[in-house]
Amino acid sequence: MTQLPKNRDHQKRPADIASRRLIRTVRQATLATLDTARGNWPFASLVQTACDHSARPLLLLSDLAVHARNIAADERVSLLFAKPGTDPVAGARATVIGRARRCDDARLRARYVARHHNAQEFSTFADFHLYCIDIEAVHFIGGFGQIETLPGESIVLKSSDDDSLLSAEPEIVDHMNRDHVDAVQLYAHNLAGRPGINWRLSGVDPEGFDMHRFDSETRVEFPEPISSVAAVREQFVELARRARGES
C-alpha cells in the first residue's frame, strides 16, 4: 500500500488529529475578517466549508459579500470549527488562523459542491469564487483543560507529488455509489456506527472518506494516510471485509 511519508506534517498527537477531523467533518464555520470599511473592526459571518485533501479549508464566497470585500483588503482570517451538540461549549472546537487566497482549481470547486449540493447553482455565477485558507496556526480546545495552540504545519497533511487521487476522486465516489451500494451502507452501519438507509459517499481523501444521508454526515478513517488510487481501492476492499466481520 502506498503511504504518505511520515514526518512532522502528519503527527500522531491527538490534538493534531482532532483538529484535522473537525476541519474535514464540520460543514459550516464562523468566519472572522477585518472590516476595513469600519476601521478594521472584527466582522464575523457564517459560511459553509469544505477542505482540500491536505485539510486546508475551502470557502465559496460572493464578491458582493462583506467578508469577500474584507479579504480583498486584508487576507488575514480566522475560522471557528465547532462540533455540533447539545452543549457545544463542552465539545471540541478549533480556531483556524490563516490567510485566504483565491483558488481556481476546478477539482477543489467540485469537492466543495459535492459537499454542499445547494451550492451547485450559484457556484457557476461569475461573482462567486473559491478561496483556500493557508493555515498558520490552530487554537484547539478539546475539553476542560485540553487547550493547545498548534503550528499550521502540524495540522496540514503533507501533499504527495502525485495528485492523481484528487483528479480521480469524482470517479471513485460515483463508482462506489453506483456499484457498491451495499458496501457503503456497511461502512456507515458497522464502521461509523450510523444506522439508516441511503448513505452515499461524498468525498475521499488521503485520510479517509466522507458519507452523507439526507442532512446527516459521517466519516470513516483509513488506518494510515495513503496517496494513490490503487491504495484507496485496497482500503475499500479491506474495510468492506472488516464491516462484514471477515477480518
N, C-alpha and C positions, 0 to 999 in steps of 0.2 A: 504494500500500500504506500502510495506517495504521500509524504507528510511535509508540512512546512518545517523549516529549521527551527530548533528550539533555541530561543535566545530571549533577551530581555523584553522583546516585543510581545511575547506570549508567555507571561508569567503564570505560575500556578497559585499565586496569592489569592485568597478568597475575595478580597475587595476588588482586584482587577477583573476577575471572572464575573462577579456580581454586577459590577458597573457595566461591563460589556453586554451582559444579558439584559439589563434594563434598557440599554440603547437599542438592542435588537428587538425587544418584545413590546415595549410600550409604544402605543400608536399615536399618542399626542403628548406634547410637552409645552411648558411655558417658556416663551422666547423673550429674552430681555435685550433691548437695544438701547442706544443712546440717542435721544430725540434732539438732534442738533437745532431744530427749529425752535425749541423751547429751552435753549441754554444747556443742552446735554443732560436734561432730566432723564432718569431711567424710564423706559417705556416697556411694559410687559404685555404680551399678547399670546393667545392660544393658537398653536399650529399643529398640523398633522405631520408626523415624522416617519421616515424610513431610514435606512442606512446602507452604505456600500458594504462590500464583502469584508472590509477591514474594520467595520463598525463605526466609521465616520458618519455622523447624522446627515440626512438629506432633507431639504425643505423645498417645497414648490410654492413660490411666492409671486404675487402680482405686483407689477411696478406701481400700481395705484395704492398699495397698502402702505401705511405709515412705517411699518418695520422695514419694508424694502427700501423706502427712501432713506431711512436711518442708516441701513447697511451701506448704501451707496456713499454716504458721507463718512461713515466710520465702521469698518468691518468687524470691530470687536463685539462679540455677543456672548451670552450665556444661555444655556438651555437646562431647564429643570425637568428631569425624568423621575416620576414617582410611581411606585407600584400601586395599582388600584386596590381599594379595600375599604372596609367599613371604618377603619381608623388609620387613615393614610399617614398621619404624623408618626405612628408607631412602626410603619413599614419602611422598607429600603427606598432610598432615593439618591439621585446623583445629579449634581450640578456640573454640567459640562461648560468649560471656559475655553473659548477659541475664537477663530476668525472665519467669517463667512466669505466664500468666494463663489462666483458663478461657475456652473459646470454644464457643459454642453454634451456630455456623453449620453447618447440615446439609450444605451443599455441601463444606465443608472436611472434614467427617467422611466424606463419600463419597469424597473424594480419598484419605484415609488408607486406607479399606477397599479401594479399587481397587488400592492398592499392596501391601496386606497382606491377602490373602484369608482367612488364618487368623483375622483379627480380626472377620470378619463376624458370627459368632455372639455373641461377648461384647460387641461394640460396642453392642448394644441393651440390655445389662444396666444397671439403674438406678445402679449404683455405679461405672460407667465413664464418664469424662469426657474430652473433648478439650481439650488445652492448646496454646496458641500461645506460642512464645518470641519476645519482643521483643528483638532483638539490640542490645546496646550496644557490643560490640567483638568482634573475631575475632583470635585469635593464630594466624597461618598459618605453617606450615613446609613449604616446597616441596622441600626437599632440603638438602644441606650448604651452609651459608652463605646460604640463602634463608629468612630469618626476618623477618616483619613483623607488627606489631600494627596492625590496621585499624579505623577507626571503623565502627560499625554502619551509618551512613547510606551508606557506600560499598559495602556488601555487599547491603543490601536493595534490590531493584529498585523504582523508584518506581511506585506504583499509578496506574492510569488511573481517571478518574472513572466510566468505563464498565466495569462488571464483567460485561458480557454474556458474555465468554469463559468466565469461571468458571461461570456458570449453564449455558452450552451445552456445557461440557466432556464430561459423560457421553454426550450425544447424539453429539458428534463422535467420541468414542472408539468407541462402538457402531457408528456408521456406517462408520468405517474398517475395523474388524474384521469387519464383516458383508459390506460391499460392495466393499472394495478390498484383499482378502487378498493379491493378487499384489504390489500396490504396497508394502504393509507389509513383505513378505519382501524386496523390492528395497531398501527403506530400510535394513534390517538388514544385508543382504549387502554392498551396494555403497557405502553411505554410512557405516555404522558399522563395517564390516569384521568382521561377526559372522555367519558362515555357520550353516546349520542350518534346520530347518523349524519351523513352528508359532509364529513370532514374532507377538505381538499388542501393540497399543497399550495402555498402562496409564494414560497421562495426557498432557495437552498444556497448556503454559503460554506466557507471552509470549516465552520464550527458546528454546523447542524442544519436543520430545516424547520421552516415555519408552516403551520397549518391554520386554516380558518374554517369556521362553521357559523353561518349566519353572522351574528355580531360578536362571536367569541373567537379567541385565538389561543394557540398553544405552540409549544416548541419542543423538539427533541434534539439533544446534543449528540454529536459524534464523540467517541472516546478520546480521540486526538484530532487536532486540526489536519485537514487534507487540502490538496491543491489541484487535483486533476479530476477530469470527468470519469476516468476509469475508477479512481478511488471512491467517488460518490456511488457508482454502481455497486462496488463491493460492499460499501456500507449499507446501502438499501437492502441488499440481499441478506447480509448478516443480521441487520436489525429486524427484518421480517422473520427470520428463524427464531430470534430471541422473543419476538412478540407472540409467536406461536408456541413458545415454550420448548423449542427444539434445541436450544443451546443456553 
